[in-house]
């Protein structure tokens, strides 16, 4: 049975990552829920093993492609 990733698990991962967006994402439940849901679908649909930390790091690395919700205020002004 597939385990459901919680927003607390995402918050814990974000708290341990050195990235300019990690702290703000850790405070945003909508972003955490989006990442958790995406991670669960990734594991279910692809079967490609990846850790939660690696998945979150990929989200952070490609935040500019994820939509305005994932960008900081300065990113919105420059993009």
N, C-alpha and C positions, 0 to 999 in steps of 0.2 A: 504494500500500500504506500502511496506517495505521501510523504510528510509535507505539510504546508509551512513555508518559511514565514516567520513573523516579522513585524516591523521592528521589534526589539532586537532580533538577530541582526537585521540590517543596521540598526543604530550602533550596536556593539562593533560591527565590522568597520563602519564609518569612523567611529571614535579611535580606532587603531591605525587609521591611514593618514599619512601626511600628504594632504592635497588641499589647495585653496577652497574647493567646494565641499569638502567632506563635512566640515562643521555645520555649514548651513543646511546641507541635505539631511544631516542627523537631526535637525530641528523641524523638518518638514515631513509630516506623516503621509501626505499624498505621494511624495517622491519615494519614501521608504516602502509604501505599499506597492507602488509601481515596480520598483526593483525586485521586491519579494515575489510578486506575481510573475514577473518576467523570468526570474530564476527558476521558479517551479515549472513553468512552461518549457524553458530551455531543457531542463533535465528530462521532462516527460517526452517532449517531441523529438529531441535529437539523440538522446542517449549518450551524448558526448560528455565525459566526466570533466567537471570543472569545480573548483572549490567556490564557496560563496565569496570569499575574499577576492579571488581572481575575477569573478563575475562583476563584483562591485568596482574593482579597479578598472575593468574594461568600460563600464558605464562612465566613470570619472574621466577616463582618457578620451572618450568620444562624446563628451557632454554637448559640444557644439552641434551635433547632429540629432540630438534628442528632443529639441523643442525649447521654446522660451522658458517654460517652467523650470528647466534644469540649469539655467544660466543665472549668474549673479547680476546685480544691477549694472555694474560696469560693462559686463559682456553685452547686455541689452543695448546700452548706449552706443557701443562701438560697432555693433553688428547690425 
